[in-house]
Amino acid sequence: MAPFINGIGLISPQQTTNPGVFLPEVMEYAVDFLRAVDPNYKAYINPLAARRMSRLIKMGITSAKIALIDAGMLPSPKGEGSGVGSSPDAIITGTGLGSVEDTEKILTGMNAGEQLMNPTPFIQSTYNTISSQIAITLKCHNYNSTYVHRSFSFESALQDTLLQFAEGAAMTVLVGGIDEMTDNHLQITRRAGHWKMSPVNNLQLLSTRTFGALAGEGAAYFLLGNQSTASTYATLRDVKTIYKLEKPLKLEEAIHDFLSVNNLNVNQLDVVILGYNGDFHFDAVYDQLGSGIFNGTQQVWYKHLCGEYYTSTGFALWLGANILKHQMIPAAVKFNNMPSERLQNILIYNQYRNINHSLLLLSR
C-alpha cells in the first residue's frame, strides 16, 4: 500500500514555511541564484545550539520540525496543539552536495596555512550530518540514512522510504532532500556552463532562451505514514530513476511502462509537473514530451520558483501534494491551460542535463 504524505516542511525562495498556506504570493527576483528565505530559526532550534550550526543544518532541522508539526507529531513553537511527541521510525535524507559552506571554510583555512583550524566545519561538512543532527534534536535512535547520488539523491531517499513501508520496517518515515548554493560554488560551476552567466528574472526565465539554468537551493522534509490522518496531502505511489535515455521515444516508452506498472495510462493523469530550468538546450527534452505524450495533459512547472539544484524534486513533491490537497493549481505554475475538474493523479518528471531522469507518481 502506498504511504501517505501526512506532513510537509519546506524552506525555499518562496513563502512556503507555513504548511497551512499554499503559495500565497509569488516572489520575484533578478539574481544570480535563488536563495532560500530563512525562517526564524530560534523558534525551532535552541539558540545556543544554533550558534554552532551551519545554515544548511539549521535549514534541515527546521524543515524537518515543520513537517512533524504539520503532521501533529510535535507541538508548534507557539504552543498550539499538543503533538504526540513520538519520533519517526526512520529519518532518511538525500543531498547532492551536503554542506558546501563548511567545506569551503575548511579549504579556505588550509589554503591560508592555518595551523589550528576550527574542527566544527570539518565535522559538519560530512554528508550525513543533516540526518544525524535531526535525530539528535528529536532524540530519535531509529534507522538513519543519507543518500548522495547527485540529482538522484532525493529520489534514492524516497525509494528507501518505500522499501521501509513495503517490508513493514516502519510506520512513519521522515524523508527529505536538501541542498545549498554559495557564491564560490556558483562561480566554479558556472565555468562548466551549468548556470546563467548573469542575473535573470525568475518569472521571465523561459523567455531568456539562453544556455545554463537558474541556480537555487532549498530544504524539503516529508512525514510519510502507513495510515491517513486529518493532515494527509496525498499518497506517494511510486518512484523511478532512469540513467541516460537520450532518445525521446525511449523516454516515452519508459514513462508508459512506469504508469502501466501502477495500473495507469497517460490519459488518466490530471497534471504533469515538469522540471523546466531555463537551460535552452536541455529544456528541449520537456518540449518534446509536452508536444507528445503530454499534449492533452495539464502541464505545470516549478523551477522558476525555487531554481535548479540536485534535490529540487523536493519542491516539486511539495507542489504536487498541495495541488491534490487543495484541489487547485496556482496560475503562477501553469505551463498550459487544460480543463480539469477533479485532480486525482499527478506525475512529476525531472531530468538533469539529460543524464538523470526521475519519475514520481502521486495520487489523491
Buried (B, 14 or more C-beta within 10 A) or exposed (E): EBBBBBBBBBBBBBEBBEBEEBBEEBBEBEBBBBBBBEBEBEEBBEEEBBEEBBBBBBBBBBBBBBBBBBBBBBBBBEEEEEBEEEBBBBBBBBBBBBBBBBBBBBEEBEEEEEEEBEEEBBEBBBBBBBBBBBBEBBEBEBBBBBBBBBBBBBBBBBBBBBEBBEEEEBBBBBBBBBBBBBEBBBEEBBEEEBBBEEEBBBBEBBEBEEBBBBBBBBBBBBBBBBEBEEBBBBBBBBBBBBEEBEEBEEBBEBBBEBBEEBEBEBEBBBBBBBBBBBBEEBBEBBEBBBEBBBEEBBBBBBBBBBBBBBBBBBBBBBBBBBBBBEEEBBEBBBBEEBEBEEBBBBBBBBBBBBBBBBBBBBBB
